[in-house]
């Protein structure tokens, strides 16, 4: 698994930095870890945290606007309202 993650992070960071016009900057954190979700509530909290990252980074003004976010799908399922 460490070799796979090293390859994945290396490849995606080069592409992302090229797209963002950045060079020689770290894209990923140095370490990763796994974590078991212990309850449906904990899973929902993690999903909300991840969905909020593009907003916190100033890339979009709402979670639903991020093209790769599950927030848009959830809003569609809820008739345009997120819970």
mmCIF file of the N, C-alpha and C atoms, coordinates in Angstrom:
data_MODEL
# 
_entry.id   MODEL 
# 
loop_
_atom_site.group_PDB 
_atom_site.id 
_atom_site.type_symbol 
_atom_site.label_atom_id 
_atom_site.label_alt_id 
_atom_site.label_comp_id 
_atom_site.label_asym_id 
_atom_site.label_entity_id 
_atom_site.label_seq_id 
_atom_site.pdbx_PDB_ins_code 
_atom_site.Cartn_x 
_atom_site.Cartn_y 
_atom_site.Cartn_z 
_atom_site.occupancy 
_atom_site.B_iso_or_equiv 
_atom_site.pdbx_formal_charge 
_atom_site.auth_seq_id 
_atom_site.auth_comp_id 
_atom_site.auth_asym_id 
_atom_site.auth_atom_id 
_atom_site.pdbx_PDB_model_num 
ATOM 1   N N  . UNK A 1 1  ? 0.802   -1.195 0.000   1.00 0.00 ? 1  UNK A N  1 
ATOM 2   C CA . UNK A 1 1  ? 0.000   0.000  0.000   1.00 0.00 ? 1  UNK A CA 1 
ATOM 3   C C  . UNK A 1 1  ? 0.856   1.275  0.000   1.00 0.00 ? 1  UNK A C  1 
ATOM 4   N N  . UNK A 1 2  ? 1.939   1.344  0.786   1.00 0.00 ? 2  UNK A N  1 
ATOM 5   C CA . UNK A 1 2  ? 2.759   2.561  0.755   1.00 0.00 ? 2  UNK A CA 1 
ATOM 6   C C  . UNK A 1 2  ? 3.302   2.882  -0.647  1.00 0.00 ? 2  UNK A C  1 
ATOM 7   N N  . UNK A 1 3  ? 3.700   1.870  -1.395  1.00 0.00 ? 3  UNK A N  1 
ATOM 8   C CA . UNK A 1 3  ? 4.222   2.114  -2.747  1.00 0.00 ? 3  UNK A CA 1 
ATOM 9   C C  . UNK A 1 3  ? 3.124   2.652  -3.668  1.00 0.00 ? 3  UNK A C  1 
ATOM 10  N N  . UNK A 1 4  ? 1.927   2.133  -3.524  1.00 0.00 ? 4  UNK A N  1 
ATOM 11  C CA . UNK A 1 4  ? 0.802   2.609  -4.337  1.00 0.00 ? 4  UNK A CA 1 
ATOM 12  C C  . UNK A 1 4  ? 0.493   4.064  -3.999  1.00 0.00 ? 4  UNK A C  1 
ATOM 13  N N  . UNK A 1 5  ? 0.440   4.386  -2.720  1.00 0.00 ? 5  UNK A N  1 
ATOM 14  C CA . UNK A 1 5  ? 0.147   5.764  -2.311  1.00 0.00 ? 5  UNK A CA 1 
ATOM 15  C C  . UNK A 1 5  ? 1.245   6.727  -2.762  1.00 0.00 ? 5  UNK A C  1 
ATOM 16  N N  . UNK A 1 6  ? 2.507   6.289  -2.684  1.00 0.00 ? 6  UNK A N  1 
ATOM 17  C CA . UNK A 1 6  ? 3.613   7.127  -3.154  1.00 0.00 ? 6  UNK A CA 1 
ATOM 18  C C  . UNK A 1 6  ? 3.457   7.434  -4.637  1.00 0.00 ? 6  UNK A C  1 
ATOM 19  N N  . UNK A 1 7  ? 3.147   6.399  -5.437  1.00 0.00 ? 7  UNK A N  1 
ATOM 20  C CA . UNK A 1 7  ? 2.966   6.586  -6.873  1.00 0.00 ? 7  UNK A CA 1 
ATOM 21  C C  . UNK A 1 7  ? 1.773   7.509  -7.140  1.00 0.00 ? 7  UNK A C  1 
ATOM 22  N N  . UNK A 1 8  ? 0.663   7.253  -6.476  1.00 0.00 ? 8  UNK A N  1 
ATOM 23  C CA . UNK A 1 8  ? -0.549  8.042  -6.688  1.00 0.00 ? 8  UNK A CA 1 
ATOM 24  C C  . UNK A 1 8  ? -0.326  9.514  -6.335  1.00 0.00 ? 8  UNK A C  1 
ATOM 25  N N  . UNK A 1 9  ? 0.281   9.766  -5.180  1.00 0.00 ? 9  UNK A N  1 
ATOM 26  C CA . UNK A 1 9  ? 0.527   11.147 -4.766  1.00 0.00 ? 9  UNK A CA 1 
ATOM 27  C C  . UNK A 1 9  ? 1.518   11.836 -5.695  1.00 0.00 ? 9  UNK A C  1 
ATOM 28  N N  . UNK A 1 10 ? 2.534   11.133 -6.121  1.00 0.00 ? 10 UNK A N  1 
ATOM 29  C CA . UNK A 1 10 ? 3.525   11.719 -7.020  1.00 0.00 ? 10 UNK A CA 1 
ATOM 30  C C  . UNK A 1 10 ? 2.894   12.112 -8.349  1.00 0.00 ? 10 UNK A C  1 
ATOM 31  N N  . UNK A 1 11 ? 2.158   11.195 -8.915  1.00 0.00 ? 11 UNK A N  1 
ATOM 32  C CA . UNK A 1 11 ? 1.530   11.434 -10.226 1.00 0.00 ? 11 UNK A CA 1 
ATOM 33  C C  . UNK A 1 11 ? 0.492   12.560 -10.152 1.00 0.00 ? 11 UNK A C  1 
ATOM 34  N N  . UNK A 1 12 ? -0.398  12.484 -9.175  1.00 0.00 ? 12 UNK A N  1 
ATOM 35  C CA . UNK A 1 12 ? -1.464  13.490 -9.099  1.00 0.00 ? 12 UNK A CA 1 
ATOM 36  C C  . UNK A 1 12 ? -0.920  14.862 -8.716  1.00 0.00 ? 12 UNK A C  1 
ATOM 37  N N  . UNK A 1 13 ? 0.120   14.927 -7.885  1.00 0.00 ? 13 UNK A N  1 
ATOM 38  C CA . UNK A 1 13 ? 0.666   16.232 -7.510  1.00 0.00 ? 13 UNK A CA 1 
ATOM 39  C C  . UNK A 1 13 ? 1.330   16.909 -8.701  1.00 0.00 ? 13 UNK A C  1 
ATOM 40  N N  . UNK A 1 14 ? 2.027   16.144 -9.538  1.00 0.00 ? 14 UNK A N  1 
ATOM 41  C CA . UNK A 1 14 ? 2.631   16.744 -10.742 1.00 0.00 ? 14 UNK A CA 1 
ATOM 42  C C  . UNK A 1 14 ? 1.563   17.316 -11.662 1.00 0.00 ? 14 UNK A C  1 
ATOM 43  N N  . UNK A 1 15 ? 0.503   16.561 -11.883 1.00 0.00 ? 15 UNK A N  1 
ATOM 44  C CA . UNK A 1 15 ? -0.581  17.024 -12.762 1.00 0.00 ? 15 UNK A CA 1 
ATOM 45  C C  . UNK A 1 15 ? -1.296  18.228 -12.154 1.00 0.00 ? 15 UNK A C  1 
ATOM 46  N N  . UNK A 1 16 ? -1.633  18.148 -10.874 1.00 0.00 ? 16 UNK A N  1 
ATOM 47  C CA . UNK A 1 16 ? -2.346  19.247 -10.210 1.00 0.00 ? 16 UNK A CA 1 
ATOM 48  C C  . UNK A 1 16 ? -1.509  20.520 -10.202 1.00 0.00 ? 16 UNK A C  1 
ATOM 49  N N  . UNK A 1 17 ? -0.232  20.418 -9.878  1.00 0.00 ? 17 UNK A N  1 
ATOM 50  C CA . UNK A 1 17 ? 0.624   21.600 -9.858  1.00 0.00 ? 17 UNK A CA 1 
ATOM 51  C C  . UNK A 1 17 ? 0.775   22.191 -11.254 1.00 0.00 ? 17 UNK A C  1 
ATOM 52  N N  . UNK A 1 18 ? 0.837   21.348 -12.277 1.00 0.00 ? 18 UNK A N  1 
ATOM 53  C CA . UNK A 1 18 ? 0.906   21.851 -13.648 1.00 0.00 ? 18 UNK A CA 1 
ATOM 54  C C  . UNK A 1 18 ? -0.378  22.614 -13.990 1.00 0.00 ? 18 UNK A C  1 
ATOM 55  N N  . UNK A 1 19 ? -1.537  22.042 -13.650 1.00 0.00 ? 19 UNK A N  1 
ATOM 56  C CA . UNK A 1 19 ? -2.811  22.699 -13.925 1.00 0.00 ? 19 UNK A CA 1 
ATOM 57  C C  . UNK A 1 19 ? -2.962  24.014 -13.164 1.00 0.00 ? 19 UNK A C  1 
ATOM 58  N N  . UNK A 1 20 ? -2.408  24.064 -11.976 1.00 0.00 ? 20 UNK A N  1 
ATOM 59  C CA . UNK A 1 20 ? -2.517  25.257 -11.137 1.00 0.00 ? 20 UNK A CA 1 
ATOM 60  C C  . UNK A 1 20 ? -1.405  26.266 -11.415 1.00 0.00 ? 20 UNK A C  1 
ATOM 61  N N  . UNK A 1 21 ? -0.484  25.912 -12.309 1.00 0.00 ? 21 UNK A N  1 
ATOM 62  C CA . UNK A 1 21 ? 0.613   26.812 -12.631 1.00 0.00 ? 21 UNK A CA 1 
ATOM 63  C C  . UNK A 1 21 ? 1.620   26.953 -11.507 1.00 0.00 ? 21 UNK A C  1 
ATOM 64  N N  . UNK A 1 22 ? 1.735   25.902 -10.700 1.00 0.00 ? 22 UNK A N  1 
ATOM 65  C CA . UNK A 1 22 ? 2.685   25.911 -9.585  1.00 0.00 ? 22 UNK A CA 1 
ATOM 66  C C  . UNK A 1 22 ? 3.809   24.955 -9.889  1.00 0.00 ? 22 UNK A C  1 
ATOM 67  N N  . UNK A 1 23 ? 4.976   25.233 -9.382  1.00 0.00 ? 23 UNK A N  1 
ATOM 68  C CA . UNK A 1 23 ? 6.089   24.318 -9.571  1.00 0.00 ? 23 UNK A CA 1 
ATOM 69  C C  . UNK A 1 23 ? 6.888   24.171 -8.297  1.00 0.00 ? 23 UNK A C  1 
ATOM 70  N N  . UNK A 1 24 ? 7.333   22.969 -8.018  1.00 0.00 ? 24 UNK A N  1 
ATOM 71  C CA . UNK A 1 24 ? 8.182   22.717 -6.871  1.00 0.00 ? 24 UNK A CA 1 
ATOM 72  C C  . UNK A 1 24 ? 7.520   22.890 -5.517  1.00 0.00 ? 24 UNK A C  1 
ATOM 73  N N  . UNK A 1 25 ? 6.201   22.920 -5.489  1.00 0.00 ? 25 UNK A N  1 
ATOM 74  C CA . UNK A 1 25 ? 5.500   23.069 -4.217  1.00 0.00 ? 25 UNK A CA 1 
ATOM 75  C C  . UNK A 1 25 ? 4.839   21.751 -3.822  1.00 0.00 ? 25 UNK A C  1 
ATOM 76  N N  . UNK A 1 26 ? 4.813   21.492 -2.538  1.00 0.00 ? 26 UNK A N  1 
ATOM 77  C CA . UNK A 1 26 ? 4.142   20.288 -2.052  1.00 0.00 ? 26 UNK A CA 1 
ATOM 78  C C  . UNK A 1 26 ? 2.643   20.416 -2.317  1.00 0.00 ? 26 UNK A C  1 
ATOM 79  N N  . UNK A 1 27 ? 2.051   19.331 -2.742  1.00 0.00 ? 27 UNK A N  1 
ATOM 80  C CA . UNK A 1 27 ? 0.612   19.316 -2.986  1.00 0.00 ? 27 UNK A CA 1 
ATOM 81  C C  . UNK A 1 27 ? -0.101  18.492 -1.922  1.00 0.00 ? 27 UNK A C  1 
ATOM 82  N N  . UNK A 1 28 ? 0.489   17.373 -1.543  1.00 0.00 ? 28 UNK A N  1 
ATOM 83  C CA . UNK A 1 28 ? -0.100  16.475 -0.546  1.00 0.00 ? 28 UNK A CA 1 
ATOM 84  C C  . UNK A 1 28 ? 0.657   16.591 0.766   1.00 0.00 ? 28 UNK A C  1 
ATOM 85  N N  . UNK A 1 29 ? -0.016  16.264 1.853   1.00 0.00 ? 29 UNK A N  1 
ATOM 86  C CA . UNK A 1 29 ? 0.665   16.170 3.140   1.00 0.00 ? 29 UNK A CA 1 
ATOM 87  C C  . UNK A 1 29 ? 1.607   14.980 3.105   1.00 0.00 ? 29 UNK A C  1 
ATOM 88  N N  . UNK A 1 30 ? 2.630   15.013 3.959   1.00 0.00 ? 30 UNK A N  1 
ATOM 89  C CA . UNK A 1 30 ? 3.646   13.967 3.960   1.00 0.00 ? 30 UNK A CA 1 
ATOM 90  C C  . UNK A 1 30 ? 3.114   12.603 4.385   1.00 0.00 ? 30 UNK A C  1 
ATOM 91  N N  . UNK A 1 31 ? 2.128   12.560 5.223   1.00 0.00 ? 31 UNK A N  1 
ATOM 92  C CA . UNK A 1 31 ? 1.676   11.270 5.722   1.00 0.00 ? 31 UNK A CA 1 
ATOM 93  C C  . UNK A 1 31 ? 0.198   11.047 5.436   1.00 0.00 ? 31 UNK A C  1 
ATOM 94  N N  . UNK A 1 32 ? -0.188  9.809  5.494   1.00 0.00 ? 32 UNK A N  1 
ATOM 95  C CA . UNK A 1 32 ? -1.599  9.467  5.377   1.00 0.00 ? 32 UNK A CA 1 
ATOM 96  C C  . UNK A 1 32 ? -1.895  8.382  6.413   1.00 0.00 ? 32 UNK A C  1 
ATOM 97  N N  . UNK A 1 33 ? -3.121  8.255  6.750   1.00 0.00 ? 33 UNK A N  1 
ATOM 98  C CA . UNK A 1 33 ? -3.500  7.227  7.706   1.00 0.00 ? 33 UNK A CA 1 
ATOM 99  C C  . UNK A 1 33 ? -4.910  6.765  7.387   1.00 0.00 ? 33 UNK A C  1 
ATOM 100 N N  . UNK A 1 34 ? -5.212  5.583  7.838   1.00 0.00 ? 34 UNK A N  1 
ATOM 101 C CA . UNK A 1 34 ? -6.569  5.086  7.651   1.00 0.00 ? 34 UNK A CA 1 
ATOM 102 C C  . UNK A 1 34 ? -7.323  5.231  8.971   1.00 0.00 ? 34 UNK A C  1 
ATOM 103 N N  . UNK A 1 35 ? -8.621  5.231  8.867   1.00 0.00 ? 35 UNK A N  1 
ATOM 104 C CA . UNK A 1 35 ? -9.454  5.417  10.045  1.00 0.00 ? 35 UNK A CA 1 
ATOM 105 C C  . UNK A 1 35 ? -10.781 4.711  9.824   1.00 0.00 ? 35 UNK A C  1 
ATOM 106 N N  . UNK A 1 36 ? -11.175 3.912  10.769  1.00 0.00 ? 36 UNK A N  1 
ATOM 107 C CA . UNK A 1 36 ? -12.466 3.239  10.691  1.00 0.00 ? 36 UNK A CA 1 
ATOM 108 C C  . UNK A 1 36 ? -13.558 4.203  11.117  1.00 0.00 ? 36 UNK A C  1 
ATOM 109 N N  . UNK A 1 37 ? -14.600 4.293  10.316  1.00 0.00 ? 37 UNK A N  1 
ATOM 110 C CA . UNK A 1 37 ? -15.763 5.096  10.697  1.00 0.00 ? 37 UNK A CA 1 
ATOM 111 C C  . UNK A 1 37 ? -16.548 4.265  11.715  1.00 0.00 ? 37 UNK A C  1 
ATOM 112 N N  . UNK A 1 38 ? -16.777 4.835  12.871  1.00 0.00 ? 38 UNK A N  1 
ATOM 113 C CA . UNK A 1 38 ? -17.389 4.075  13.951  1.00 0.00 ? 38 UNK A CA 1 
ATOM 114 C C  . UNK A 1 38 ? -18.905 4.227  14.029  1.00 0.00 ? 38 UNK A C  1 
ATOM 115 N N  . UNK A 1 39 ? -19.438 5.178  13.268  1.00 0.00 ? 39 UNK A N  1 
ATOM 116 C CA . UNK A 1 39 ? -20.888 5.370  13.304  1.00 0.00 ? 39 UNK A CA 1 
ATOM 117 C C  . UNK A 1 39 ? -21.308 6.100  12.038  1.00 0.00 ? 39 UNK A C  1 
ATOM 118 N N  . UNK A 1 40 ? -22.578 6.011  11.683  1.00 0.00 ? 40 UNK A N  1 
ATOM 119 C CA . UNK A 1 40 ? -23.069 6.782  10.528  1.00 0.00 ? 40 UNK A CA 1 
ATOM 120 C C  . UNK A 1 40 ? -22.867 8.284  10.731  1.00 0.00 ? 40 UNK A C  1 
ATOM 121 N N  . UNK A 1 41 ? -22.979 8.755  11.953  1.00 0.00 ? 41 UNK A N  1 
ATOM 122 C CA . UNK A 1 41 ? -22.782 10.177 12.245  1.00 0.00 ? 41 UNK A CA 1 
ATOM 123 C C  . UNK A 1 41 ? -21.339 10.597 11.947  1.00 0.00 ? 41 UNK A C  1 
ATOM 124 N N  . UNK A 1 42 ? -20.390 9.772  12.346  1.00 0.00 ? 42 UNK A N  1 
ATOM 125 C CA . UNK A 1 42 ? -18.985 10.091 12.084  1.00 0.00 ? 42 UNK A CA 1 
ATOM 126 C C  . UNK A 1 42 ? -18.708 10.137 10.583  1.00 0.00 ? 42 UNK A C  1 
ATOM 127 N N  . UNK A 1 43 ? -19.273 9.200  9.841   1.00 0.00 ? 43 UNK A N  1 
ATOM 128 C CA . UNK A 1 43 ? -19.118 9.201  8.385   1.00 0.00 ? 43 UNK A CA 1 
ATOM 129 C C  . UNK A 1 43 ? -19.699 10.479 7.795   1.00 0.00 ? 43 UNK A C  1 
ATOM 130 N N  . UNK A 1 44 ? -20.869 10.878 8.226   1.00 0.00 ? 44 UNK A N  1 
ATOM 131 C CA . UNK A 1 44 ? -21.495 12.107 7.733   1.00 0.00 ? 44 UNK A CA 1 
ATOM 132 C C  . UNK A 1 44 ? -20.645 13.329 8.062   1.00 0.00 ? 44 UNK A C  1 
ATOM 133 N N  . UNK A 1 45 ? -20.070 13.371 9.258   1.00 0.00 ? 45 UNK A N  1 
ATOM 134 C CA . UNK A 1 45 ? -19.194 14.491 9.633   1.00 0.00 ? 45 UNK A CA 1 
ATOM 135 C C  . UNK A 1 45 ? -17.976 14.575 8.721   1.00 0.00 ? 45 UNK A C  1 
ATOM 136 N N  . UNK A 1 46 ? -17.384 13.445 8.395   1.00 0.00 ? 46 UNK A N  1 
ATOM 137 C CA . UNK A 1 46 ? -16.215 13.426 7.509   1.00 0.00 ? 46 UNK A CA 1 
ATOM 138 C C  . UNK A 1 46 ? -16.607 13.863 6.103   1.00 0.00 ? 46 UNK A C  1 
ATOM 139 N N  . UNK A 1 47 ? -17.752 13.397 5.624   1.00 0.00 ? 47 UNK A N  1 
ATOM 140 C CA . UNK A 1 47 ? -18.231 13.801 4.293   1.00 0.00 ? 47 UNK A CA 1 
ATOM 141 C C  . UNK A 1 47 ? -18.430 15.312 4.254   1.00 0.00 ? 47 UNK A C  1 
ATOM 142 N N  . UNK A 1 48 ? -19.068 15.875 5.260   1.00 0.00 ? 48 UNK A N  1 
ATOM 143 C CA . UNK A 1 48 ? -19.293 17.328 5.321   1.00 0.00 ? 48 UNK A CA 1 
ATOM 144 C C  . UNK A 1 48 ? -17.964 18.087 5.349   1.00 0.00 ? 48 UNK A C  1 
ATOM 145 N N  . UNK A 1 49 ? -17.011 17.571 6.105   1.00 0.00 ? 49 UNK A N  1 
ATOM 146 C CA . UNK A 1 49 ? -15.699 18.215 6.187   1.00 0.00 ? 49 UNK A CA 1 
ATOM 147 C C  . UNK A 1 49 ? -15.032 18.250 4.803   1.00 0.00 ? 49 UNK A C  1 
ATOM 148 N N  . UNK A 1 50 ? -15.033 17.122 4.113   1.00 0.00 ? 50 UNK A N  1 
ATOM 149 C CA . UNK A 1 50 ? -14.405 17.044 2.793   1.00 0.00 ? 50 UNK A CA 1 
ATOM 150 C C  . UNK A 1 50 ? -15.143 17.930 1.795   1.00 0.00 ? 50 UNK A C  1 
ATOM 151 N N  . UNK A 1 51 ? -16.462 17.896 1.824   1.00 0.00 ? 51 UNK A N  1 
ATOM 152 C CA . UNK A 1 51 ? -17.241 18.723 0.904   1.00 0.00 ? 51 UNK A CA 1 
ATOM 153 C C  . UNK A 1 51 ? -17.020 20.217 1.146   1.00 0.00 ? 51 UNK A C  1 
ATOM 154 N N  . UNK A 1 52 ? -16.705 20.594 2.367   1.00 0.00 ? 52 UNK A N  1 
ATOM 155 C CA . UNK A 1 52 ? -16.484 21.993 2.682   1.00 0.00 ? 52 UNK A CA 1 
ATOM 156 C C  . UNK A 1 52 ? -15.110 22.522 2.295   1.00 0.00 ? 52 UNK A C  1 
ATOM 157 N N  . UNK A 1 53 ? -14.168 21.639 2.004   1.00 0.00 ? 53 UNK A N  1 
ATOM 158 C CA . UNK A 1 53 ? -12.804 22.082 1.700   1.00 0.00 ? 53 UNK A CA 1 
ATOM 159 C C  . UNK A 1 53 ? -12.704 23.032 0.510   1.00 0.00 ? 53 UNK A C  1 
ATOM 160 N N  . UNK A 1 54 ? -13.367 22.792 -0.628  1.00 0.00 ? 54 UNK A N  1 
ATOM 161 C CA . UNK A 1 54 ? -13.263 23.747 -1.738  1.00 0.00 ? 54 UNK A CA 1 
ATOM 162 C C  . UNK A 1 54 ? -13.813 25.137 -1.393  1.00 0.00 ? 54 UNK A C  1 
ATOM 163 N N  . UNK A 1 55 ? -14.820 25.188 -0.525  1.00 0.00 ? 55 UNK A N  1 
ATOM 164 C CA . UNK A 1 55 ? -15.369 26.472 -0.094  1.00 0.00 ? 55 UNK A CA 1 
ATOM 165 C C  . UNK A 1 55 ? -14.340 27.174 0.789   1.00 0.00 ? 55 UNK A C  1 
ATOM 166 N N  . UNK A 1 56 ? -13.766 26.452 1.749   1.00 0.00 ? 56 UNK A N  1 
ATOM 167 C CA . UNK A 1 56 ? -12.763 27.032 2.639   1.00 0.00 ? 56 UNK A CA 1 
ATOM 168 C C  . UNK A 1 56 ? -11.547 27.518 1.862   1.00 0.00 ? 56 UNK A C  1 
ATOM 169 N N  . UNK A 1 57 ? -11.215 26.830 0.770   1.00 0.00 ? 57 UNK A N  1 
ATOM 170 C CA . UNK A 1 57 ? -10.065 27.223 -0.060  1.00 0.00 ? 57 UNK A CA 1 
ATOM 171 C C  . UNK A 1 57 ? -10.397 28.386 -0.988  1.00 0.00 ? 57 UNK A C  1 
ATOM 172 N N  . UNK A 1 58 ? -11.659 28.797 -1.026  1.00 0.00 ? 58 UNK A N  1 
ATOM 173 C CA . UNK A 1 58 ? -12.060 29.913 -1.874  1.00 0.00 ? 58 UNK A CA 1 
ATOM 174 C C  . UNK A 1 58 ? -12.206 29.551 -3.343  1.00 0.00 ? 58 UNK A C  1 
ATOM 175 N N  . UNK A 1 59 ? -12.335 28.266 -3.635  1.00 0.00 ? 59 UNK A N  1 
ATOM 176 C CA . UNK A 1 59 ? -12.469 27.820 -5.023  1.00 0.00 ? 59 UNK A CA 1 
ATOM 177 C C  . UNK A 1 59 ? -13.895 27.954 -5.530  1.00 0.00 ? 59 UNK A C  1 
ATOM 178 N N  . UNK A 1 60 ? -14.860 27.859 -4.646  1.00 0.00 ? 60 UNK A N  1 
ATOM 179 C CA . UNK A 1 60 ? -16.282 28.030 -4.960  1.00 0.00 ? 60 UNK A CA 1 
ATOM 180 C C  . UNK A 1 60 ? -16.943 28.693 -3.759  1.00 0.00 ? 60 UNK A C  1 
ATOM 181 N N  . UNK A 1 61 ? -18.156 29.193 -3.956  1.00 0.00 ? 61 UNK A N  1 
ATOM 182 C CA . UNK A 1 61 ? -18.835 29.836 -2.829  1.00 0.00 ? 61 UNK A CA 1 
ATOM 183 C C  . UNK A 1 61 ? -19.782 28.887 -2.093  1.00 0.00 ? 61 UNK A C  1 
ATOM 184 N N  . UNK A 1 62 ? -20.192 27.804 -2.741  1.00 0.00 ? 62 UNK A N  1 
ATOM 185 C CA . UNK A 1 62 ? -21.006 26.790 -2.071  1.00 0.00 ? 62 UNK A CA 1 
ATOM 186 C C  . UNK A 1 62 ? -20.467 25.409 -2.402  1.00 0.00 ? 62 UNK A C  1 
ATOM 187 N N  . UNK A 1 63 ? -20.702 24.469 -1.519  1.00 0.00 ? 63 UNK A N  1 
ATOM 188 C CA . UNK A 1 63 ? -20.222 23.098 -1.716  1.00 0.00 ? 63 UNK A CA 1 
ATOM 189 C C  . UNK A 1 63 ? -20.766 22.479 -2.997  1.00 0.00 ? 63 UNK A C  1 
ATOM 190 N N  . UNK A 1 64 ? -22.001 22.802 -3.328  1.00 0.00 ? 64 UNK A N  1 
ATOM 191 C CA . UNK A 1 64 ? -22.643 22.209 -4.502  1.00 0.00 ? 64 UNK A CA 1 
ATOM 192 C C  . UNK A 1 64 ? -22.001 22.655 -5.813  1.00 0.00 ? 64 UNK A C  1 
ATOM 193 N N  . UNK A 1 65 ? -21.297 23.769 -5.808  1.00 0.00 ? 65 UNK A N  1 
ATOM 194 C CA . UNK A 1 65 ? -20.675 24.285 -7.027  1.00 0.00 ? 65 UNK A CA 1 
ATOM 195 C C  . UNK A 1 65 ? -19.424 23.512 -7.428  1.00 0.00 ? 65 UNK A C  1 
ATOM 196 N N  . UNK A 1 66 ? -18.810 22.795 -6.505  1.00 0.00 ? 66 UNK A N  1 
ATOM 197 C CA . UNK A 1 66 ? -17.591 22.046 -6.811  1.00 0.00 ? 66 UNK A CA 1 
ATOM 198 C C  . UNK A 1 66 ? -17.972 20.830 -7.654  1.00 0.00 ? 66 UNK A C  1 
ATOM 199 N N  . UNK A 1 67 ? -17.447 20.768 -8.861  1.00 0.00 ? 67 UNK A N  1 
ATOM 200 C CA . UNK A 1 67 ? -17.866 19.753 -9.839  1.00 0.00 ? 67 UNK A CA 1 
ATOM 201 C C  . UNK A 1 67 ? -17.658 18.323 -9.356  1.00 0.00 ? 67 UNK A C  1 
ATOM 202 N N  . UNK A 1 68 ? -16.692 18.104 -8.499  1.00 0.00 ? 68 UNK A N  1 
ATOM 203 C CA . UNK A 1 68 ? -16.365 16.735 -8.074  1.00 0.00 ? 68 UNK A CA 1 
ATOM 204 C C  . UNK A 1 68 ? -16.926 16.409 -6.697  1.00 0.00 ? 68 UNK A C  1 
ATOM 205 N N  . UNK A 1 69 ? -17.827 17.220 -6.208  1.00 0.00 ? 69 UNK A N  1 
ATOM 206 C CA . UNK A 1 69 ? -18.364 17.033 -4.866  1.00 0.00 ? 69 UNK A CA 1 
ATOM 207 C C  . UNK A 1 69 ? -19.651 16.227 -4.878  1.00 0.00 ? 69 UNK A C  1 
ATOM 208 N N  . UNK A 1 70 ? -19.821 15.430 -3.852  1.00 0.00 ? 70 UNK A N  1 
ATOM 209 C CA . UNK A 1 70 ? -21.077 14.708 -3.683  1.00 0.00 ? 70 UNK A CA 1 
ATOM 210 C C  . UNK A 1 70 ? -22.185 15.637 -3.180  1.00 0.00 ? 70 UNK A C  1 
ATOM 211 N N  . UNK A 1 71 ? -21.828 16.832 -2.754  1.00 0.00 ? 71 UNK A N  1 
ATOM 212 C CA . UNK A 1 71 ? -22.837 17.773 -2.246  1.00 0.00 ? 71 UNK A CA 1 
ATOM 213 C C  . UNK A 1 71 ? -23.858 18.125 -3.315  1.00 0.00 ? 71 UNK A C  1 
ATOM 214 N N  . UNK A 1 72 ? -23.427 18.255 -4.549  1.00 0.00 ? 72 UNK A N  1 
ATOM 215 C CA . UNK A 1 72 ? -24.353 18.554 -5.642  1.00 0.00 ? 72 UNK A CA 1 
ATOM 216 C C  . UNK A 1 72 ? -25.355 17.445 -5.858  1.00 0.00 ? 72 UNK A C  1 
ATOM 217 N N  . UNK A 1 73 ? -24.883 16.202 -5.758  1.00 0.00 ? 73 UNK A N  1 
ATOM 218 C CA . UNK A 1 73 ? -25.793 15.062 -5.907  1.00 0.00 ? 73 UNK A CA 1 
ATOM 219 C C  . UNK A 1 73 ? -26.795 15.020 -4.764  1.00 0.00 ? 73 UNK A C  1 
ATOM 220 N N  . UNK A 1 74 ? -26.328 15.318 -3.560  1.00 0.00 ? 74 UNK A N  1 
ATOM 221 C CA . UNK A 1 74 ? -27.224 15.297 -2.406  1.00 0.00 ? 74 UNK A CA 1 
ATOM 222 C C  . UNK A 1 74 ? -28.270 16.399 -2.540  1.00 0.00 ? 74 UNK A C  1 
ATOM 223 N N  . UNK A 1 75 ? -27.868 17.572 -3.032  1.00 0.00 ? 75 UNK A N  1 
ATOM 224 C CA . UNK A 1 75 ? -28.814 18.676 -3.221  1.00 0.00 ? 75 UNK A CA 1 
ATOM 225 C C  . UNK A 1 75 ? -29.868 18.303 -4.258  1.00 0.00 ? 75 UNK A C  1 
ATOM 226 N N  . UNK A 1 76 ? -29.440 17.630 -5.337  1.00 0.00 ? 76 UNK A N  1 
ATOM 227 C CA . UNK A 1 76 ? -30.399 17.191 -6.362  1.00 0.00 ? 76 UNK A CA 1 
ATOM 228 C C  . UNK A 1 76 ? -31.396 16.199 -5.767  1.00 0.00 ? 76 UNK A C  1 
ATOM 229 N N  . UNK A 1 77 ? -30.898 15.269 -4.953  1.00 0.00 ? 77 UNK A N  1 
ATOM 230 C CA . UNK A 1 77 ? -31.779 14.263 -4.345  1.00 0.00 ? 77 UNK A CA 1 
ATOM 231 C C  . UNK A 1 77 ? -32.765 14.890 -3.349  1.00 0.00 ? 77 UNK A C  1 
ATOM 232 N N  . UNK A 1 78 ? -32.354 16.001 -2.731  1.00 0.00 ? 78 UNK A N  1 
ATOM 233 C CA . UNK A 1 78 ? -33.200 16.654 -1.726  1.00 0.00 ? 78 UNK A CA 1 
ATOM 234 C C  . UNK A 1 78 ? -34.035 17.766 -2.334  1.00 0.00 ? 78 UNK A C  1 
ATOM 235 N N  . UNK A 1 79 ? -34.078 17.837 -3.646  1.00 0.00 ? 79 UNK A N  1 
ATOM 236 C CA . UNK A 1 79 ? -34.851 18.892 -4.304  1.00 0.00 ? 79 UNK A CA 1 
ATOM 237 C C  . UNK A 1 79 ? -34.206 20.261 -4.199  1.00 0.00 ? 79 UNK A C  1 
ATOM 238 N N  . UNK A 1 80 ? -32.849 20.263 -4.147  1.00 0.00 ? 80 UNK A N  1 
ATOM 239 C CA . UNK A 1 80 ? -32.127 21.528 -4.112  1.00 0.00 ? 80 UNK A CA 1 
ATOM 240 C C  . UNK A 1 80 ? -31.746 21.989 -2.726  1.00 0.00 ? 80 UNK A C  1 
ATOM 241 N N  . UNK A 1 81 ? -32.191 21.275 -1.690  1.00 0.00 ? 81 UNK A N  1 
ATOM 242 C CA . UNK A 1 81 ? -31.848 21.658 -0.326  1.00 0.00 ? 81 UNK A CA 1 
ATOM 243 C C  . UNK A 1 81 ? -30.958 20.598 0.294   1.00 0.00 ? 81 UNK A C  1 
ATOM 244 N N  . UNK A 1 82 ? -29.834 21.023 0.867   1.00 0.00 ? 82 UNK A N  1 
ATOM 245 C CA . UNK A 1 82 ? -28.965 20.082 1.563   1.00 0.00 ? 82 UNK A CA 1 
ATOM 246 C C  . UNK A 1 82 ? -29.375 20.013 3.012   1.00 0.00 ? 82 UNK A C  1 
ATOM 247 N N  . UNK A 1 83 ? -29.050 18.903 3.644   1.00 0.00 ? 83 UNK A N  1 
ATOM 248 C CA . UNK A 1 83 ? -29.406 18.744 5.058   1.00 0.00 ? 83 UNK A CA 1 
ATOM 249 C C  . UNK A 1 83 ? -28.228 18.970 5.944   1.00 0.00 ? 83 UNK A C  1 
# 
